[in-house]
Amino acid sequence: MELLHANLTDAIIKTFYEVYNELGYGFLEKVYQNALFLELKNKGYQVEAQIAK
């Protein structure tokens, strides 16, 4: 079974681990979220922060 967005998912997970390895352990979730947001933007992805509905 092939996933519909496998390449995008792999890129996001890889970027998360890059951010986590750079920052290390012990920060609040919001710190990792903001860092991941910025790193994905820097890599050219169109991202939005958590949107309240």
PDBQT receptor file of N, H, CA, C and O in Angstrom, charges set to zero:
ATOM      1  N   MET A   1       0.848  -1.182   0.000  1.00  0.00    +0.000 N 
ATOM      2  CA  MET A   1       0.000   0.000   0.000  1.00  0.00    +0.000 C 
ATOM      3  C   MET A   1       0.890   1.240   0.000  1.00  0.00    +0.000 C 
ATOM      4  O   MET A   1       1.773   1.376   0.847  1.00  0.00    +0.000 OA
ATOM      5  N   GLU A   2       0.663   2.121  -0.927  1.00  0.00    +0.000 N 
ATOM      6  H   GLU A   2      -0.055   2.011  -1.615  1.00  0.00    +0.000 HD
ATOM      7  CA  GLU A   2       1.438   3.353  -1.023  1.00  0.00    +0.000 C 
ATOM      8  C   GLU A   2       0.647   4.505  -0.421  1.00  0.00    +0.000 C 
ATOM      9  O   GLU A   2      -0.531   4.698  -0.722  1.00  0.00    +0.000 OA
ATOM     10  N   LEU A   3       1.310   5.253   0.422  1.00  0.00    +0.000 N 
ATOM     11  H   LEU A   3       2.267   5.096   0.667  1.00  0.00    +0.000 HD
ATOM     12  CA  LEU A   3       0.661   6.400   1.052  1.00  0.00    +0.000 C 
ATOM     13  C   LEU A   3       0.547   7.555   0.071  1.00  0.00    +0.000 C 
ATOM     14  O   LEU A   3       1.410   7.735  -0.789  1.00  0.00    +0.000 OA
ATOM     15  N   LEU A   4      -0.495   8.318   0.198  1.00  0.00    +0.000 N 
ATOM     16  H   LEU A   4      -1.196   8.172   0.896  1.00  0.00    +0.000 HD
ATOM     17  CA  LEU A   4      -0.790   9.409  -0.726  1.00  0.00    +0.000 C 
ATOM     18  C   LEU A   4       0.264  10.514  -0.658  1.00  0.00    +0.000 C 
ATOM     19  O   LEU A   4       0.682  11.030  -1.694  1.00  0.00    +0.000 OA
ATOM     20  N   HIS A   5       0.694  10.879   0.537  1.00  0.00    +0.000 N 
ATOM     21  H   HIS A   5       0.354  10.460   1.379  1.00  0.00    +0.000 HD
ATOM     22  CA  HIS A   5       1.637  11.978   0.710  1.00  0.00    +0.000 C 
ATOM     23  C   HIS A   5       2.911  11.510   1.409  1.00  0.00    +0.000 C 
ATOM     24  O   HIS A   5       3.414  12.189   2.305  1.00  0.00    +0.000 OA
ATOM     25  N   ALA A   6       3.424  10.377   1.011  1.00  0.00    +0.000 N 
ATOM     26  H   ALA A   6       3.016   9.826   0.284  1.00  0.00    +0.000 HD
ATOM     27  CA  ALA A   6       4.581   9.770   1.679  1.00  0.00    +0.000 C 
ATOM     28  C   ALA A   6       5.800  10.684   1.655  1.00  0.00    +0.000 C 
ATOM     29  O   ALA A   6       6.479  10.817   2.673  1.00  0.00    +0.000 OA
ATOM     30  N   ASN A   7       6.091  11.309   0.538  1.00  0.00    +0.000 N 
ATOM     31  H   ASN A   7       5.539  11.201  -0.289  1.00  0.00    +0.000 HD
ATOM     32  CA  ASN A   7       7.274  12.167   0.439  1.00  0.00    +0.000 C 
ATOM     33  C   ASN A   7       7.165  13.380   1.354  1.00  0.00    +0.000 C 
ATOM     34  O   ASN A   7       8.135  13.748   2.017  1.00  0.00    +0.000 OA
ATOM     35  N   LEU A   8       6.003  13.995   1.392  1.00  0.00    +0.000 N 
ATOM     36  H   LEU A   8       5.215  13.697   0.854  1.00  0.00    +0.000 HD
ATOM     37  CA  LEU A   8       5.788  15.154   2.252  1.00  0.00    +0.000 C 
ATOM     38  C   LEU A   8       5.875  14.749   3.724  1.00  0.00    +0.000 C 
ATOM     39  O   LEU A   8       6.497  15.442   4.530  1.00  0.00    +0.000 OA
ATOM     40  N   THR A   9       5.258  13.640   4.062  1.00  0.00    +0.000 N 
ATOM     41  H   THR A   9       4.753  13.077   3.407  1.00  0.00    +0.000 HD
ATOM     42  CA  THR A   9       5.305  13.147   5.440  1.00  0.00    +0.000 C 
ATOM     43  C   THR A   9       6.737  12.868   5.863  1.00  0.00    +0.000 C 
ATOM     44  O   THR A   9       7.139  13.243   6.964  1.00  0.00    +0.000 OA
ATOM     45  N   ASP A  10       7.514  12.216   5.005  1.00  0.00    +0.000 N 
ATOM     46  H   ASP A  10       7.188  11.911   4.110  1.00  0.00    +0.000 HD
ATOM     47  CA  ASP A  10       8.917  11.925   5.313  1.00  0.00    +0.000 C 
ATOM     48  C   ASP A  10       9.714  13.207   5.523  1.00  0.00    +0.000 C 
ATOM     49  O   ASP A  10      10.542  13.281   6.432  1.00  0.00    +0.000 OA
ATOM     50  N   ALA A  11       9.471  14.211   4.694  1.00  0.00    +0.000 N 
ATOM     51  H   ALA A  11       8.798  14.151   3.957  1.00  0.00    +0.000 HD
ATOM     52  CA  ALA A  11      10.194  15.483   4.811  1.00  0.00    +0.000 C 
ATOM     53  C   ALA A  11       9.858  16.190   6.121  1.00  0.00    +0.000 C 
ATOM     54  O   ALA A  11      10.745  16.754   6.762  1.00  0.00    +0.000 OA
ATOM     55  N   ILE A  12       8.599  16.167   6.523  1.00  0.00    +0.000 N 
ATOM     56  H   ILE A  12       7.879  15.709   6.002  1.00  0.00    +0.000 HD
ATOM     57  CA  ILE A  12       8.185  16.814   7.769  1.00  0.00    +0.000 C 
ATOM     58  C   ILE A  12       8.787  16.097   8.968  1.00  0.00    +0.000 C 
ATOM     59  O   ILE A  12       9.295  16.741   9.886  1.00  0.00    +0.000 OA
ATOM     60  N   ILE A  13       8.735  14.767   8.968  1.00  0.00    +0.000 N 
ATOM     61  H   ILE A  13       8.323  14.243   8.222  1.00  0.00    +0.000 HD
ATOM     62  CA  ILE A  13       9.305  14.003  10.080  1.00  0.00    +0.000 C 
ATOM     63  C   ILE A  13      10.811  14.202  10.159  1.00  0.00    +0.000 C 
ATOM     64  O   ILE A  13      11.356  14.363  11.251  1.00  0.00    +0.000 OA
ATOM     65  N   LYS A  14      11.482  14.193   9.027  1.00  0.00    +0.000 N 
ATOM     66  H   LYS A  14      11.038  14.062   8.140  1.00  0.00    +0.000 HD
ATOM     67  CA  LYS A  14      12.929  14.428   8.996  1.00  0.00    +0.000 C 
ATOM     68  C   LYS A  14      13.251  15.810   9.562  1.00  0.00    +0.000 C 
ATOM     69  O   LYS A  14      14.193  15.954  10.342  1.00  0.00    +0.000 OA
ATOM     70  N   THR A  15      12.489  16.811   9.183  1.00  0.00    +0.000 N 
ATOM     71  H   THR A  15      11.724  16.694   8.549  1.00  0.00    +0.000 HD
ATOM     72  CA  THR A  15      12.702  18.168   9.678  1.00  0.00    +0.000 C 
ATOM     73  C   THR A  15      12.466  18.244  11.176  1.00  0.00    +0.000 C 
ATOM     74  O   THR A  15      13.201  18.927  11.889  1.00  0.00    +0.000 OA
ATOM     75  N   PHE A  16      11.434  17.540  11.662  1.00  0.00    +0.000 N 
ATOM     76  H   PHE A  16      10.837  16.985  11.082  1.00  0.00    +0.000 HD
ATOM     77  CA  PHE A  16      11.198  17.507  13.104  1.00  0.00    +0.000 C 
ATOM     78  C   PHE A  16      12.411  16.967  13.842  1.00  0.00    +0.000 C 
ATOM     79  O   PHE A  16      12.837  17.548  14.840  1.00  0.00    +0.000 OA
ATOM     80  N   TYR A  17      12.973  15.864  13.363  1.00  0.00    +0.000 N 
ATOM     81  H   TYR A  17      12.627  15.392  12.552  1.00  0.00    +0.000 HD
ATOM     82  CA  TYR A  17      14.133  15.279  14.044  1.00  0.00    +0.000 C 
ATOM     83  C   TYR A  17      15.347  16.202  13.968  1.00  0.00    +0.000 C 
ATOM     84  O   TYR A  17      16.132  16.258  14.914  1.00  0.00    +0.000 OA
ATOM     85  N   GLU A  18      15.513  16.917  12.875  1.00  0.00    +0.000 N 
ATOM     86  H   GLU A  18      14.874  16.872  12.106  1.00  0.00    +0.000 HD
ATOM     87  CA  GLU A  18      16.603  17.892  12.780  1.00  0.00    +0.000 C 
ATOM     88  C   GLU A  18      16.442  18.972  13.848  1.00  0.00    +0.000 C 
ATOM     89  O   GLU A  18      17.403  19.336  14.524  1.00  0.00    +0.000 OA
ATOM     90  N   VAL A  19      15.227  19.473  13.991  1.00  0.00    +0.000 N 
ATOM     91  H   VAL A  19      14.446  19.177  13.442  1.00  0.00    +0.000 HD
ATOM     92  CA  VAL A  19      14.936  20.509  14.993  1.00  0.00    +0.000 C 
ATOM     93  C   VAL A  19      15.171  19.952  16.393  1.00  0.00    +0.000 C 
ATOM     94  O   VAL A  19      15.830  20.586  17.217  1.00  0.00    +0.000 OA
ATOM     95  N   TYR A  20      14.634  18.775  16.656  1.00  0.00    +0.000 N 
ATOM     96  H   TYR A  20      14.098  18.261  15.987  1.00  0.00    +0.000 HD
ATOM     97  CA  TYR A  20      14.761  18.170  17.985  1.00  0.00    +0.000 C 
ATOM     98  C   TYR A  20      16.226  17.907  18.338  1.00  0.00    +0.000 C 
ATOM     99  O   TYR A  20      16.652  18.170  19.463  1.00  0.00    +0.000 OA
ATOM    100  N   ASN A  21      16.986  17.395  17.389  1.00  0.00    +0.000 N 
ATOM    101  H   ASN A  21      16.640  17.181  16.476  1.00  0.00    +0.000 HD
ATOM    102  CA  ASN A  21      18.405  17.122  17.648  1.00  0.00    +0.000 C 
ATOM    103  C   ASN A  21      19.192  18.405  17.878  1.00  0.00    +0.000 C 
ATOM    104  O   ASN A  21      20.150  18.415  18.651  1.00  0.00    +0.000 OA
ATOM    105  N   GLU A  22      18.804  19.465  17.226  1.00  0.00    +0.000 N 
ATOM    106  H   GLU A  22      18.026  19.457  16.598  1.00  0.00    +0.000 HD
ATOM    107  CA  GLU A  22      19.479  20.758  17.415  1.00  0.00    +0.000 C 
ATOM    108  C   GLU A  22      19.149  21.357  18.779  1.00  0.00    +0.000 C 
ATOM    109  O   GLU A  22      20.041  21.847  19.472  1.00  0.00    +0.000 OA
ATOM    110  N   LEU A  23      17.884  21.321  19.164  1.00  0.00    +0.000 N 
ATOM    111  H   LEU A  23      17.160  20.923  18.601  1.00  0.00    +0.000 HD
ATOM    112  CA  LEU A  23      17.466  21.936  20.428  1.00  0.00    +0.000 C 
ATOM    113  C   LEU A  23      17.748  21.060  21.634  1.00  0.00    +0.000 C 
ATOM    114  O   LEU A  23      18.095  21.560  22.704  1.00  0.00    +0.000 OA
ATOM    115  N   GLY A  24      17.600  19.760  21.464  1.00  0.00    +0.000 N 
ATOM    116  H   GLY A  24      17.318  19.353  20.595  1.00  0.00    +0.000 HD
ATOM    117  CA  GLY A  24      17.785  18.849  22.581  1.00  0.00    +0.000 C 
ATOM    118  C   GLY A  24      16.503  18.655  23.369  1.00  0.00    +0.000 C 
ATOM    119  O   GLY A  24      15.423  19.081  22.959  1.00  0.00    +0.000 OA
ATOM    120  N   TYR A  25      16.651  18.003  24.505  1.00  0.00    +0.000 N 
ATOM    121  H   TYR A  25      17.528  17.656  24.838  1.00  0.00    +0.000 HD
ATOM    122  CA  TYR A  25      15.530  17.588  25.339  1.00  0.00    +0.000 C 
ATOM    123  C   TYR A  25      15.183  18.659  26.367  1.00  0.00    +0.000 C 
ATOM    124  O   TYR A  25      16.062  19.382  26.836  1.00  0.00    +0.000 OA
ATOM    125  N   GLY A  26      13.890  18.760  26.722  1.00  0.00    +0.000 N 
ATOM    126  H   GLY A  26      13.176  18.172  26.341  1.00  0.00    +0.000 HD
ATOM    127  CA  GLY A  26      13.509  19.526  27.887  1.00  0.00    +0.000 C 
ATOM    128  C   GLY A  26      12.726  20.803  27.663  1.00  0.00    +0.000 C 
ATOM    129  O   GLY A  26      12.341  21.462  28.629  1.00  0.00    +0.000 OA
ATOM    130  N   PHE A  27      12.483  21.167  26.430  1.00  0.00    +0.000 N 
ATOM    131  H   PHE A  27      12.795  20.632  25.645  1.00  0.00    +0.000 HD
ATOM    132  CA  PHE A  27      11.721  22.390  26.178  1.00  0.00    +0.000 C 
ATOM    133  C   PHE A  27      10.228  22.098  26.175  1.00  0.00    +0.000 C 
ATOM    134  O   PHE A  27       9.808  20.951  26.023  1.00  0.00    +0.000 OA
ATOM    135  N   LEU A  28       9.443  23.136  26.341  1.00  0.00    +0.000 N 
ATOM    136  H   LEU A  28       9.784  24.068  26.464  1.00  0.00    +0.000 HD
ATOM    137  CA  LEU A  28       7.999  23.007  26.205  1.00  0.00    +0.000 C 
ATOM    138  C   LEU A  28       7.644  22.707  24.747  1.00  0.00    +0.000 C 
ATOM    139  O   LEU A  28       8.391  23.046  23.829  1.00  0.00    +0.000 OA
ATOM    140  N   GLU A  29       6.503  22.074  24.558  1.00  0.00    +0.000 N 
ATOM    141  H   GLU A  29       5.896  21.799  25.304  1.00  0.00    +0.000 HD
ATOM    142  CA  GLU A  29       6.053  21.714  23.213  1.00  0.00    +0.000 C 
ATOM    143  C   GLU A  29       6.008  22.932  22.292  1.00  0.00    +0.000 C 
ATOM    144  O   GLU A  29       6.331  22.825  21.109  1.00  0.00    +0.000 OA
ATOM    145  N   LYS A  30       5.616  24.078  22.820  1.00  0.00    +0.000 N 
ATOM    146  H   LYS A  30       5.354  24.165  23.781  1.00  0.00    +0.000 HD
ATOM    147  CA  LYS A  30       5.489  25.297  22.017  1.00  0.00    +0.000 C 
ATOM    148  C   LYS A  30       6.827  25.703  21.395  1.00  0.00    +0.000 C 
ATOM    149  O   LYS A  30       6.858  26.218  20.277  1.00  0.00    +0.000 OA
ATOM    150  N   VAL A  31       7.917  25.478  22.103  1.00  0.00    +0.000 N 
ATOM    151  H   VAL A  31       7.891  25.060  23.011  1.00  0.00    +0.000 HD
ATOM    152  CA  VAL A  31       9.248  25.810  21.576  1.00  0.00    +0.000 C 
ATOM    153  C   VAL A  31       9.554  24.960  20.349  1.00  0.00    +0.000 C 
ATOM    154  O   VAL A  31      10.003  25.473  19.323  1.00  0.00    +0.000 OA
ATOM    155  N   TYR A  32       9.307  23.649  20.462  1.00  0.00    +0.000 N 
ATOM    156  H   TYR A  32       8.943  23.232  21.294  1.00  0.00    +0.000 HD
ATOM    157  CA  TYR A  32       9.539  22.755  19.321  1.00  0.00    +0.000 C 
ATOM    158  C   TYR A  32       8.596  23.100  18.168  1.00  0.00    +0.000 C 
ATOM    159  O   TYR A  32       8.996  23.067  17.004  1.00  0.00    +0.000 OA
ATOM    160  N   GLN A  33       7.356  23.428  18.490  1.00  0.00    +0.000 N 
ATOM    161  H   GLN A  33       7.032  23.454  19.436  1.00  0.00    +0.000 HD
ATOM    162  CA  GLN A  33       6.380  23.788  17.463  1.00  0.00    +0.000 C 
ATOM    163  C   GLN A  33       6.839  25.022  16.689  1.00  0.00    +0.000 C 
ATOM    164  O   GLN A  33       6.802  25.036  15.459  1.00  0.00    +0.000 OA
ATOM    165  N   ASN A  34       7.268  26.045  17.403  1.00  0.00    +0.000 N 
ATOM    166  H   ASN A  34       7.299  26.033  18.403  1.00  0.00    +0.000 HD
ATOM    167  CA  ASN A  34       7.720  27.271  16.745  1.00  0.00    +0.000 C 
ATOM    168  C   ASN A  34       8.977  27.028  15.916  1.00  0.00    +0.000 C 
ATOM    169  O   ASN A  34       9.103  27.548  14.807  1.00  0.00    +0.000 OA
ATOM    170  N   ALA A  35       9.894  26.246  16.447  1.00  0.00    +0.000 N 
ATOM    171  H   ALA A  35       9.791  25.823  17.347  1.00  0.00    +0.000 HD
ATOM    172  CA  ALA A  35      11.128  25.951  15.713  1.00  0.00    +0.000 C 
ATOM    173  C   ALA A  35      10.826  25.143  14.457  1.00  0.00    +0.000 C 
ATOM    174  O   ALA A  35      11.402  25.400  13.400  1.00  0.00    +0.000 OA
ATOM    175  N   LEU A  36       9.927  24.169  14.566  1.00  0.00    +0.000 N 
ATOM    176  H   LEU A  36       9.459  23.960  15.425  1.00  0.00    +0.000 HD
ATOM    177  CA  LEU A  36       9.556  23.369  13.401  1.00  0.00    +0.000 C 
ATOM    178  C   LEU A  36       8.868  24.239  12.353  1.00  0.00    +0.000 C 
ATOM    179  O   LEU A  36       9.139  24.114  11.159  1.00  0.00    +0.000 OA
ATOM    180  N   PHE A  37       7.989  25.110  12.798  1.00  0.00    +0.000 N 
ATOM    181  H   PHE A  37       7.768  25.212  13.768  1.00  0.00    +0.000 HD
ATOM    182  CA  PHE A  37       7.313  26.041  11.897  1.00  0.00    +0.000 C 
ATOM    183  C   PHE A  37       8.335  26.862  11.102  1.00  0.00    +0.000 C 
ATOM    184  O   PHE A  37       8.249  26.961   9.878  1.00  0.00    +0.000 OA
ATOM    185  N   LEU A  38       9.293  27.441  11.808  1.00  0.00    +0.000 N 
ATOM    186  H   LEU A  38       9.363  27.361  12.802  1.00  0.00    +0.000 HD
ATOM    187  CA  LEU A  38      10.299  28.272  11.143  1.00  0.00    +0.000 C 
ATOM    188  C   LEU A  38      11.181  27.460  10.202  1.00  0.00    +0.000 C 
ATOM    189  O   LEU A  38      11.509  27.919   9.108  1.00  0.00    +0.000 OA
ATOM    190  N   GLU A  39      11.562  26.267  10.616  1.00  0.00    +0.000 N 
ATOM    191  H   GLU A  39      11.295  25.894  11.505  1.00  0.00    +0.000 HD
ATOM    192  CA  GLU A  39      12.421  25.444   9.769  1.00  0.00    +0.000 C 
ATOM    193  C   GLU A  39      11.701  24.996   8.502  1.00  0.00    +0.000 C 
ATOM    194  O   GLU A  39      12.296  24.972   7.425  1.00  0.00    +0.000 OA
ATOM    195  N   LEU A  40      10.432  24.644   8.623  1.00  0.00    +0.000 N 
ATOM    196  H   LEU A  40       9.948  24.663   9.498  1.00  0.00    +0.000 HD
ATOM    197  CA  LEU A  40       9.666  24.270   7.429  1.00  0.00    +0.000 C 
ATOM    198  C   LEU A  40       9.512  25.462   6.490  1.00  0.00    +0.000 C 
ATOM    199  O   LEU A  40       9.607  25.309   5.273  1.00  0.00    +0.000 OA
ATOM    200  N   LYS A  41       9.275  26.652   7.051  1.00  0.00    +0.000 N 
ATOM    201  H   LYS A  41       9.199  26.777   8.040  1.00  0.00    +0.000 HD
ATOM    202  CA  LYS A  41       9.208  27.863   6.221  1.00  0.00    +0.000 C 
ATOM    203  C   LYS A  41      10.540  28.093   5.508  1.00  0.00    +0.000 C 
ATOM    204  O   LYS A  41      10.565  28.409   4.318  1.00  0.00    +0.000 OA
ATOM    205  N   ASN A  42      11.648  27.933   6.237  1.00  0.00    +0.000 N 
ATOM    206  H   ASN A  42      11.628  27.676   7.203  1.00  0.00    +0.000 HD
ATOM    207  CA  ASN A  42      12.978  28.123   5.647  1.00  0.00    +0.000 C 
ATOM    208  C   ASN A  42      13.262  27.130   4.526  1.00  0.00    +0.000 C 
ATOM    209  O   ASN A  42      14.027  27.423   3.607  1.00  0.00    +0.000 OA
ATOM    210  N   LYS A  43      12.647  25.964   4.606  1.00  0.00    +0.000 N 
ATOM    211  H   LYS A  43      12.026  25.726   5.352  1.00  0.00    +0.000 HD
ATOM    212  CA  LYS A  43      12.841  24.942   3.570  1.00  0.00    +0.000 C 
ATOM    213  C   LYS A  43      11.883  25.138   2.398  1.00  0.00    +0.000 C 
ATOM    214  O   LYS A  43      11.904  24.359   1.445  1.00  0.00    +0.000 OA
ATOM    215  N   GLY A  44      11.047  26.168   2.462  1.00  0.00    +0.000 N 
ATOM    216  H   GLY A  44      11.030  26.801   3.237  1.00  0.00    +0.000 HD
ATOM    217  CA  GLY A  44      10.179  26.498   1.338  1.00  0.00    +0.000 C 
ATOM    218  C   GLY A  44       8.782  25.917   1.392  1.00  0.00    +0.000 C 
ATOM    219  O   GLY A  44       8.035  26.035   0.421  1.00  0.00    +0.000 OA
ATOM    220  N   TYR A  45       8.407  25.294   2.497  1.00  0.00    +0.000 N 
ATOM    221  H   TYR A  45       9.014  25.198   3.286  1.00  0.00    +0.000 HD
ATOM    222  CA  TYR A  45       7.057  24.754   2.615  1.00  0.00    +0.000 C 
ATOM    223  C   TYR A  45       6.092  25.862   3.019  1.00  0.00    +0.000 C 
ATOM    224  O   TYR A  45       6.451  26.777   3.759  1.00  0.00    +0.000 OA
ATOM    225  N   GLN A  46       4.883  25.765   2.531  1.00  0.00    +0.000 N 
ATOM    226  H   GLN A  46       4.591  25.021   1.930  1.00  0.00    +0.000 HD
ATOM    227  CA  GLN A  46       3.839  26.706   2.927  1.00  0.00    +0.000 C 
ATOM    228  C   GLN A  46       3.182  26.136   4.172  1.00  0.00    +0.000 C 
ATOM    229  O   GLN A  46       2.468  25.136   4.106  1.00  0.00    +0.000 OA
ATOM    230  N   VAL A  47       3.426  26.776   5.305  1.00  0.00    +0.000 N 
ATOM    231  H   VAL A  47       4.006  27.589   5.358  1.00  0.00    +0.000 HD
ATOM    232  CA  VAL A  47       2.904  26.276   6.572  1.00  0.00    +0.000 C 
ATOM    233  C   VAL A  47       2.118  27.372   7.295  1.00  0.00    +0.000 C 
ATOM    234  O   VAL A  47       2.323  28.565   7.070  1.00  0.00    +0.000 OA
ATOM    235  N   GLU A  48       1.233  26.938   8.150  1.00  0.00    +0.000 N 
ATOM    236  H   GLU A  48       1.067  25.969   8.333  1.00  0.00    +0.000 HD
ATOM    237  CA  GLU A  48       0.463  27.848   9.001  1.00  0.00    +0.000 C 
ATOM    238  C   GLU A  48       0.548  27.325  10.424  1.00  0.00    +0.000 C 
ATOM    239  O   GLU A  48       0.572  26.115  10.654  1.00  0.00    +0.000 OA
ATOM    240  N   ALA A  49       0.592  28.237  11.367  1.00  0.00    +0.000 N 
ATOM    241  H   ALA A  49       0.572  29.219  11.181  1.00  0.00    +0.000 HD
ATOM    242  CA  ALA A  49       0.573  27.838  12.776  1.00  0.00    +0.000 C 
ATOM    243  C   ALA A  49      -0.799  27.254  13.084  1.00  0.00    +0.000 C 
ATOM    244  O   ALA A  49      -1.704  27.312  12.251  1.00  0.00    +0.000 OA
ATOM    245  N   GLN A  50      -0.953  26.697  14.269  1.00  0.00    +0.000 N 
ATOM    246  H   GLN A  50      -0.218  26.649  14.945  1.00  0.00    +0.000 HD
ATOM    247  CA  GLN A  50      -2.242  26.117  14.634  1.00  0.00    +0.000 C 
ATOM    248  C   GLN A  50      -3.346  27.148  14.466  1.00  0.00    +0.000 C 
ATOM    249  O   GLN A  50      -3.291  28.244  15.025  1.00  0.00    +0.000 OA
ATOM    250  N   ILE A  51      -4.335  26.778  13.696  1.00  0.00    +0.000 N 
ATOM    251  H   ILE A  51      -4.380  25.888  13.242  1.00  0.00    +0.000 HD
ATOM    252  CA  ILE A  51      -5.440  27.661  13.361  1.00  0.00    +0.000 C 
ATOM    253  C   ILE A  51      -6.653  27.270  14.197  1.00  0.00    +0.000 C 
ATOM    254  O   ILE A  51      -7.087  26.119  14.163  1.00  0.00    +0.000 OA
ATOM    255  N   ALA A  52      -7.199  28.223  14.946  1.00  0.00    +0.000 N 
ATOM    256  H   ALA A  52      -6.846  29.158  14.974  1.00  0.00    +0.000 HD
ATOM    257  CA  ALA A  52      -8.413  27.957  15.731  1.00  0.00    +0.000 C 
ATOM    258  C   ALA A  52      -9.616  27.994  14.789  1.00  0.00    +0.000 C 
ATOM    259  O   ALA A  52      -9.758  28.904  13.972  1.00  0.00    +0.000 OA
ATOM    260  N   LYS A  53     -10.456  27.010  14.919  1.00  0.00    +0.000 N 
ATOM    261  H   LYS A  53     -10.340  26.270  15.582  1.00  0.00    +0.000 HD
ATOM    262  CA  LYS A  53     -11.642  26.944  14.055  1.00  0.00    +0.000 C 
ATOM    263  C   LYS A  53     -12.870  27.336  14.819  1.00  0.00    +0.000 C 
ATOM    264  O   LYS A  53     -13.968  27.342  14.262  1.00  0.00    +0.000 OA
TER     265      LYS A  53
